[in-house]
Amino acid sequence: MKCSGRKYIKTESLPFFWCSGCGNGIIFAALTRAMEENNLDNKDIVAVTGIGCWGKADDYLTTHTFHGTHGRAIAVATGIKLANPLLKVFALVGDGDGITIGGNHLIHAARRNIDIIVIMSNNFNYGMTGGQYSGTTPFNSITATSSYGHVEDAFDVSSLVKSAGAGYVARCTIANPHMIQQLISKAIKKRQGFRFIEVISICPTHYGKYNQMSSAVEMIKDLSERTVNFKDIDQIAPEDLGNKIMVGEYQNQEVEGFVHRYQRLKQSILPT
């Protein structure tokens, strides 16, 4: 099914705020196409954002939106879903917003299997505020706050969310827009549980510049060359997996979502 996603895009607000070469436009387009592919009604969607470059996505959606504070998008999305379980609730978070400042919310929402869809744009730094390192910045990377090389190891966010018990966890990159749409669409089709899509993106303005990647094209080419699908992992020697980006489904299990459990509990204790 060929989709444009146009009905969800506030065209009068274009062009996008994002820098030239930023991966967020690719993720945004894939998200709106996935919404159309699943015939979602604008009035039934709420997109919750926090602070950061990806947090500007709500400016361009014709759905209901809520722009919250830094690191709290998942918490707000949880409240909205509990208030109206019929809504399809998306939390659009960056790596700074979603795992660095908001990491505690991410872990516990996954553990509780809150019935929301989280789409994380992971560009390895705080893009909006000048390129400081985040919880996903790779070891030895140069950033505005690690000019001699980052001394910390990065979170493997998808593995973390998987281990917390989320119903659906997947990773992809902006080098493959069709895969982004495909995974988001699959997450939409699942009716219960916490659904998490990590999209490896790029920040040419800061991360690329600091790490001597000359252009967005070069950065996307690098993502493409380092991408390995889980289906092909047996064909690669373990010693060659060091800098590879694993993509595909980390976890896809049937779970009873938090909202369903909560409603069932209420029915069991409240008088009829």
C-alpha positions as CSV (number, residue, x, y, z in Angstrom):
1,M,0.0,0.0,0.0
2,K,1.6,3.3,-1.1
3,C,1.0,6.1,1.4
4,S,2.0,9.7,1.5
5,G,1.1,10.5,5.1
6,R,0.0,13.9,3.9
7,K,-3.3,14.0,5.9
8,Y,-1.2,14.0,9.1
9,I,1.2,16.8,8.1
10,K,0.5,20.5,8.8
11,T,1.8,21.7,5.5
12,E,1.3,25.4,6.4
13,S,4.1,25.0,9.0
14,L,6.7,23.7,6.6
15,P,9.6,23.8,6.0
16,F,10.9,21.8,8.9
17,F,12.8,23.4,11.7
18,W,15.6,20.8,11.5
19,C,19.0,21.4,10.1
20,S,19.9,20.4,6.5
21,G,20.7,16.7,6.5
22,C,19.1,15.9,9.9
23,G,17.5,12.5,10.0
24,N,14.3,13.6,11.8
25,G,12.5,14.5,8.6
26,I,13.0,10.9,7.4
27,I,11.6,9.5,10.6
28,F,8.7,11.9,10.5
29,A,7.7,10.9,7.0
30,A,7.9,7.2,7.8
31,L,5.7,7.8,10.9
32,T,3.0,9.6,9.0
33,R,3.0,6.9,6.3
34,A,2.7,4.2,8.9
35,M,-0.3,6.1,10.4
36,E,-1.9,6.2,7.0
37,E,-1.1,2.6,6.3
38,N,-3.1,1.6,9.4
39,N,-6.0,4.0,8.6
40,L,-5.6,5.9,11.9
41,D,-8.0,8.8,12.4
42,N,-6.4,12.1,13.2
43,K,-8.7,12.7,16.1
44,D,-7.8,9.3,17.7
45,I,-4.0,10.0,17.7
46,V,-2.0,11.9,20.4
47,A,1.7,12.6,19.8
48,V,3.5,13.6,22.9
49,T,7.0,15.2,22.7
50,G,9.6,16.6,25.0
51,I,12.4,19.0,24.5
52,G,15.0,18.5,21.8
53,C,15.2,18.5,18.0
54,W,12.9,15.5,17.6
55,G,10.6,17.2,20.2
56,K,9.7,19.8,17.5
57,A,7.8,17.1,15.5
58,D,4.5,18.0,17.2
59,D,4.7,21.4,15.3
60,Y,4.0,19.6,12.0
61,L,1.2,17.1,12.9
62,T,-2.5,17.6,12.4
63,T,-3.3,15.1,15.1
64,H,-3.7,15.9,18.8
65,T,-0.3,16.8,20.3
66,F,1.2,17.6,23.7
67,H,4.6,19.3,24.1
68,G,5.9,18.6,27.5
69,T,9.1,19.2,29.5
70,H,12.5,17.6,29.0
71,G,12.6,13.9,29.8
72,R,8.9,13.6,30.6
73,A,7.2,12.7,27.3
74,I,6.7,9.1,28.3
75,A,5.2,10.0,31.7
76,V,2.8,12.4,30.0
77,A,1.9,9.8,27.4
78,T,1.2,7.3,30.2
79,G,-1.3,9.7,31.8
80,I,-3.0,10.4,28.5
81,K,-3.4,6.7,27.7
82,L,-4.8,5.9,31.1
83,A,-7.2,8.9,30.9
84,N,-8.5,7.7,27.5
85,P,-7.5,4.1,26.6
86,L,-9.2,4.4,23.1
87,L,-6.5,6.9,21.9
88,K,-3.5,5.8,20.0
89,V,-0.7,7.5,21.9
90,F,2.8,8.1,20.6
91,A,5.8,9.4,22.6
92,L,8.4,11.0,20.3
93,V,11.7,11.2,22.2
94,G,15.3,11.8,21.4
95,D,18.3,10.0,23.1
96,G,18.8,13.0,25.4
97,D,15.1,13.3,26.2
98,G,14.2,9.6,26.3
99,I,17.1,7.7,27.8
100,T,19.5,10.2,29.4
101,I,17.2,12.6,31.2
102,G,14.1,10.4,30.9
103,G,15.7,7.0,31.3
104,N,13.8,6.1,34.5
105,H,10.5,6.7,32.8
106,L,11.5,4.6,29.8
107,I,12.6,1.6,31.9
108,H,9.5,1.6,34.1
109,A,7.1,2.2,31.2
110,A,8.6,-0.9,29.5
111,R,8.5,-2.9,32.7
112,R,4.9,-2.1,33.2
113,N,4.0,-2.5,29.6
114,I,2.2,0.8,29.3
115,D,0.1,0.6,26.1
116,I,1.9,3.4,24.2
117,I,4.3,3.5,21.2
118,V,7.7,5.2,21.7
119,I,9.8,6.3,18.8
120,M,13.3,7.3,19.7
121,S,15.4,9.4,17.3
122,N,18.9,8.4,18.5
123,N,21.6,10.8,17.0
124,F,24.2,10.2,19.8
125,N,24.2,13.7,21.2
126,Y,22.1,16.6,22.5
127,G,21.6,18.3,19.1
128,M,19.4,21.2,20.0
129,T,21.7,22.6,22.8
130,G,25.0,22.4,21.1
131,G,26.1,18.8,20.7
132,Q,26.9,17.7,24.3
133,Y,27.2,14.0,24.9
134,S,24.2,11.9,25.9
135,G,23.6,8.4,27.3
136,T,24.0,6.9,23.8
137,T,27.2,8.7,22.7
138,P,29.7,6.0,21.7
139,F,33.0,5.6,23.6
140,N,35.8,7.9,22.5
141,S,33.5,10.2,20.4
142,I,34.2,13.9,20.3
143,T,31.3,16.2,21.4
144,A,31.0,19.7,22.8
145,T,31.5,18.3,26.3
146,S,34.0,15.6,25.5
147,S,36.6,17.4,23.3
148,Y,39.3,14.8,24.1
149,G,37.1,11.8,23.6
150,H,34.1,10.4,25.5
151,V,35.2,8.2,28.4
152,E,31.8,6.5,29.0
153,D,30.2,3.5,27.3
154,A,26.9,4.0,25.6
155,F,23.5,2.5,26.5
156,D,22.3,-0.2,24.2
157,V,18.8,1.2,24.4
158,S,16.9,-1.5,22.6
159,S,18.6,-4.2,24.7
160,L,17.8,-2.3,27.8
161,V,14.1,-1.9,26.9
162,K,13.9,-5.6,25.9
163,S,15.4,-6.7,29.2
164,A,12.8,-4.5,31.0
165,G,10.1,-6.7,29.5
166,A,8.5,-4.6,26.7
167,G,6.1,-6.3,24.4
168,Y,7.7,-5.0,21.2
169,V,11.2,-3.7,20.6
170,A,12.9,-2.9,17.3
171,R,15.8,-0.9,15.9
172,C,16.4,0.5,12.4
173,T,18.3,3.4,10.8
174,I,17.4,6.4,8.7
175,A,19.4,4.7,5.9
176,N,16.4,2.5,5.4
177,P,13.2,4.6,5.5
178,H,11.0,1.7,4.4
179,M,12.1,-0.4,7.3
180,I,11.3,2.5,9.7
181,Q,7.7,2.6,8.3
182,Q,7.4,-1.2,8.4
183,L,8.4,-1.4,12.1
184,I,6.3,1.5,13.2
185,S,3.3,0.0,11.3
186,K,3.9,-3.4,13.1
187,A,4.0,-1.6,16.4
188,I,0.7,0.1,15.6
189,K,-1.0,-3.2,14.8
190,K,-0.1,-4.7,18.2
191,R,-3.0,-3.7,20.4
192,Q,-1.4,-4.1,23.8
193,G,1.9,-3.5,25.6
194,F,4.8,-1.2,25.4
195,R,6.1,-0.8,21.9
196,F,9.5,0.8,21.3
197,I,11.2,1.7,18.0
198,E,14.8,3.0,18.2
199,V,15.8,4.8,15.0
200,I,19.5,5.4,14.6
201,S,19.8,8.9,13.1
202,I,22.4,11.5,12.4
203,C,23.3,15.0,13.5
204,P,25.6,16.5,10.8
205,T,25.6,19.9,12.5
206,H,27.3,18.8,15.7
207,Y,28.1,15.1,16.0
208,G,29.2,14.8,12.4
209,K,31.3,17.9,12.5
210,Y,33.0,17.0,15.7
211,N,33.8,13.5,14.5
212,Q,35.1,14.6,11.1
213,M,32.3,13.3,9.0
214,S,32.1,15.8,6.2
215,S,28.4,15.5,5.2
216,A,25.0,14.0,5.9
217,V,25.5,11.8,2.8
218,E,28.7,10.4,4.3
219,M,27.0,9.8,7.7
220,I,24.1,7.9,6.1
221,K,26.5,5.9,4.0
222,D,28.4,4.9,7.1
223,L,25.1,3.8,8.8
224,S,24.2,1.7,5.8
225,E,27.7,0.0,5.6
226,R,27.7,-0.8,9.3
227,T,24.1,-2.1,9.5
228,V,23.5,-5.8,10.1
229,N,20.1,-7.4,10.3
230,F,19.6,-10.0,13.1
231,K,18.7,-12.5,10.4
232,D,22.2,-12.3,9.0
233,I,24.2,-12.3,12.3
234,D,25.3,-16.0,11.9
235,Q,27.1,-15.1,8.7
236,I,29.5,-12.6,10.5
237,A,32.4,-13.5,12.7
238,P,32.0,-12.4,16.3
239,E,35.2,-10.3,16.1
240,D,33.7,-8.3,13.2
241,L,30.6,-7.3,15.1
242,G,32.3,-4.6,17.2
243,N,31.1,-1.5,15.4
244,K,28.1,-2.9,13.6
245,I,24.6,-1.6,14.1
246,M,22.1,-4.4,14.7
247,V,18.7,-3.8,13.3
248,G,15.4,-5.7,13.3
249,E,13.1,-6.9,16.0
250,Y,14.7,-7.4,19.4
251,Q,11.5,-8.6,20.9
252,N,8.0,-9.4,19.8
253,Q,5.9,-11.1,22.4
254,E,2.2,-11.1,23.4
255,V,1.7,-9.4,26.7
256,E,-1.2,-8.1,28.7
257,G,-0.8,-4.3,28.6
258,F,-1.0,-2.1,31.7
259,V,-4.2,-0.4,30.8
260,H,-6.0,-3.7,30.3
261,R,-4.7,-5.0,33.6
262,Y,-5.7,-1.8,35.4
263,Q,-9.2,-1.9,34.0
264,R,-9.6,-5.6,34.9
265,L,-8.6,-4.8,38.4
266,K,-11.0,-1.9,38.7
267,Q,-13.9,-4.1,37.6
268,S,-13.0,-6.8,40.1
269,I,-13.1,-4.4,43.1
270,L,-15.7,-1.9,42.2
271,P,-19.4,-2.7,42.8
272,T,-21.4,-3.3,39.6
